[in-house]
Amino acid sequence: MRHLSQMPTTAPRVLRSILSVPGLRDRFIAKAETVPADVILLDLEDSVPTERKVEARERVRAALPGFDKRGRLLFVRPNDLATGLLERDLDAVVCPALDGIHLPKTHDAEIVVRVDHYLTLLERARGMAAGSVRLIVWIESTQGIANAEAICRASARLIGASMGAEDYVTSLGVMRTRDGHEIEYPRARMANAAVAAGLTPIDCPEPDYRDLDHFTREVTHARSLGYRGKYCIHPDQVEIANRVFAPSTDQLGWAARVRDAYEAGEREGLGAVGLDGAMVDRPIYLRALELLQWQAAISATVG
C-alpha cells in the first residue's frame, strides 16, 4: 500500500476530459490530435475485437512516438490482467512519449501494485525516470467498489480513478438505465475514495453520444457528486466536459469576494464575517480558495 508520506501534497491533476480512441483506427488517432481533451486515450481493450488485439497493439506502439500531444496527456488503456495480454501490452507501449496507463478492471489493490512493479522494471530497462508512467485505474465491479479506498491508495503513480458503469452493473446483475439510479451508490463511493486519496475522480462513459443535452445533465450531476472529469467516447462530448468541470464565472466571482471578505476579517481578528446577508466562516473560505485554485490549475494546463 502507498505509505502516507507518498500521498499527494498538491492539488489533483486537471483531467476534465479523457477521449477514448480505438487503437485500430488510424484515422481516429490522427483526428484526436486536434481534439482539446485533457487526456487522449488510445484503447486496446473494449473497442478492439479479440482477434485483432495484436494488430491494435502494434498500431498504438507505432503511433505513440509521433503523436502531437500539444500539451495534453497521452495514455493507453491496455487489456486487463485476467486476459493474459496486459504484460505484452505494457511492454509494447511504455516509452518516453507515454504519460500513463488507464488500467481496466482494477478489482483490488494487489493488481495496482503488480502493475506498478512491472512499470518500474520497464522504465528502468528503457532509461526512463522512475514513476514517469502514471496510472488512472478503472473501478468497475462490485469487488472494485468494495475495495475502492485501498485501490486509490495502492501506488504513488496514481493520479486518478475512473468509474466504469457498464461492467459494474453486469457484475451486480442488473441493467443500466438512462436515469442511472443503479449506479448512484458506486459513483458516490468511488468519488469519495478518490478525493480522500488525493486523486481526480473521473465519471463513467455516457453511451448515447448523440444526445448532448443528456450528456450535459449527466456531467453536471457527476460534478455534484465530486467528480472532476468525464470519460468521453466522442469528440463532441469533450467541450461539454471541459466546460462543466471548471468553475463558472459566477462561481469565481463569488469565490474571490469570499476570499477577500474573510481575509479582511482575519486581519481584524474575526473568525467569521458577513457577506451578502450570509455568514462566511473558514469552511466556506476554504471552499472558495479551492475553486480559485481549480481555475488556476486549468489555466496552467490549457496555457
N, C-alpha and C positions, 0 to 999 in steps of 0.2 A: 504494500500500500504506500501511497505517497506520504512522506513524512510532513508534519506541519510546517517545517522550515522550508519545504518546497512549494507551499501554497502560494498562489499568485499574490503579489503585493501591488499590482497596478490594475487599472480598470480592464474589464474583459475586452477582447478584440472585437472590432466592428465587423460583424458578419450578418448584415441585414438581409442579404440575398445570396443563395447558393444556386447557381444554374446548372442543372444536370444535363450533360451532353453525351449521347450514346457513343461509346468508343468505336463502334463500327462505321460511323457516318462521318467520313472525311469532310463532307460539305457542311455538316452541322458544327464540326470542330472549327472549321475556318470561320463560319459565321459568328461563333462565340467570341472571337477576338474583338468584335465590335459591340458586344453587349456589356453594359455597365454594371454587371453583378459584382458584388464584393469578392465572391469566390466562383471560379469556373471549375466545375467538377466533371472530369472525364470518367465515364461509367463503364465498368467491366462486369457489373453484376446483373441487376434485374432487366436492363434494356438489351441484354445480349443473350441470344439462344445458346443452349449448352453446346451445340455442335460448332459454334463459331467463337468460343471463348479464346482459343489460342490466337485466332486471327485478330480479334479485338485487342488482345494484349499487345501484339506486335504493332498494330496501328497506333495505339496510345504510346508505346515506347518510342516510336519514330516521331510522333507529334510533339512530345514534351520539350525537347531542347530548343525548337524553333518557335514555340508558341509565344505570341506577342502579348505579354501579361498586362502591360500598361498600368502597372501599379497594383493590379489585382492579385489575389492569391490563386494558385493553381494546385488543385487537389485531384486525387484519383480515388474512386471507390472500387476496391478490389472485390473478389469473391470472398465469402465468409470462410471461417476456419474449417467448418464441417465438410466443405466441398472437396478439400484436398488441393485446391487451386491457390489458396492465399499466399503460400510461401513463394510460389513461382511468379505470381502477380507482383509481389513486392520486389522480388529480385529483378524483374523487368523494368519497374518504373522508378525505383529510388535513384535519383540523380540530382545534380545541383539545381536543375530547373524546377524540381518538385517542392512545393511548400508543405504539403501534408497529405495524409491518408484519411478518408472518410470511411471508418471501419464498420461494416454492416454486422447485424445480428450479434451485438455485444451483450450476451446474456449474463455475464458475470465479470468480476474484476480480473480474474485469472486470465481471461482472453486478452485483456488490455496489457497486462504485464508480459505475457508471452510475445505479443506483437512488439511491444516496447523493446524487449531484449533483441529481437530479430532486427529491428530497425537500427539499433545500436551497432550490431555486427556489420550491417550493410554500410552504414555511414563510415565506420572505421575502415572497412575494406576499400571504400571509394574516396577516401581522403576528405570527407565532408565533416563539418563541425558537428560535434556530439549534440544531439537534440534538435538539429536543424529541421528535421521532418516532424511536423506537428500532427496531432491527432484530433479528429472530431469523431465521437462514437455515435452509432445508431443504437438507441434503446428502443426495441421494437417487439417485445414479447412480455408475457406476464412475468416470466422469470426475470427479465431485464428490469422491469418496473420494480419488482420486489427487491432488486439489488441496486437500484439507481444511485443511492448515496455512495455505496462502495465503489461502483463503476466510475463515478465522477471524481473520485479521489485516487484512482489507481495508478496514474502516471503524471509526471511533470510535463510530459509532452502535450497534454490535453489543453485545448483552448475552447472547445465547445462540445455540446451534446445535442443530438437530433432525436426527435420523437418520430417513430415510424408507425403510422396508424394502421396500414393495411396488414402488415404482419402481426401487429398486436391484436387486432380483432380476430384474426384467424386463430391465434394461439388461445384466445379467450373463448372461441367457439360461437361468436355472434357475427352479425352482418354490420358493415359500416353504413351508416345512414347520412343523409345530407345535413341533418341538424347536428349530428355529432355527439349526442348525449352519451353514447357508449365509450367515447374516448375522453370525456371531460376529466375523469379522475386521473388517468395516466398522464394526460397533458399537464395537469396542475402539479402532480407529484414530481414529474421529471423536471419541470421548470424550476421548482423549489430546490431540488437536489443540485441542479447545475449552478444556480445562482449561489447557493450556500458554499459550493466548492470553488467559486470564483470563475466559473465558465460561462460562456454565452449559450443560452438555450435557443435552439432552432426548431421551429414548428414543422409539423408534418406536411407532406405534399398535398395539394388540392388537385384531384384528378380531372375535374372539369375546368380545363384551361380556357374554354371559350367564354364562360360566364365570369367576366371580370368584376362585376358588381358583387357577386357571391364571394369571389376571391378577396375583395376588399373587406367585406364583412368578416370573413374568416381571419384575415391578418389582424384586423382591429381587435377582434376578440382574443386572439393569441397574445397580442401586446398586453391586454388587460390581465392576462394570466402570468405575465412576467417574461414572455418571450421577447427576444431581441433580433430575431431573424426568421426567415422562411425558406424552405426548400422549394425551388421553382422548377417546374418541368417544361416551361415555355418562356421564351424571351419576353412576351407581353406581360408576364407576371412580375418581372424584375423591378420595373419602375414603381409599381404599386408597393411592393415590399420595401424598397428603398425609402419611399415617401412615408409610409406608415410607421416604419421602425426608425423614426427620427422625431425629435421634439418639434412641435408646430411653432409657428411664430408667436401665437398667443401664449403657449406654454413657456417659451423662452423669455417673453416679456414679463410674465408672472414671476418666473424664477429669478430674474435679475432684480425685480423690485423687492422680492422676499429677501434675497441676499443683502441688498443694500440696507433695508429696514432693520434686519436682525443684527447685522454687524454694527450699525449705528447704535442700536440698543445695547449691545455688548460693551461698547466703549463707554456707555453711561452706567454700566454695572447691572443691566437688566437681563434676565433670563428669558423673557418673552416680551413681545411687542404687539401692538395692534396694527393691522393693515387692512384697509377696505372693510372695516367692520368685523374682522375676524382675528383671532389670536394666532400669532406665529411664534411657535416655540422651536426647540432645537430639532426634533424630528422633521418638522416641515422645512426648516432651514437646510438640513442635510439632503432632503428630497430635492430642493431647488438646486443645490450645488451639483447633485448627481445629474440633473437634466442639463445643466450648463457644461459639465464635463463630458457628457454623452455627445453633445453637439460639437464640442471641441475635438473629440476623437473622430467623429465623422468628417469634420472639415479637414483634419490632418490626413485622413485616409483618402479622400477624393481629391485632395490637392487644392 
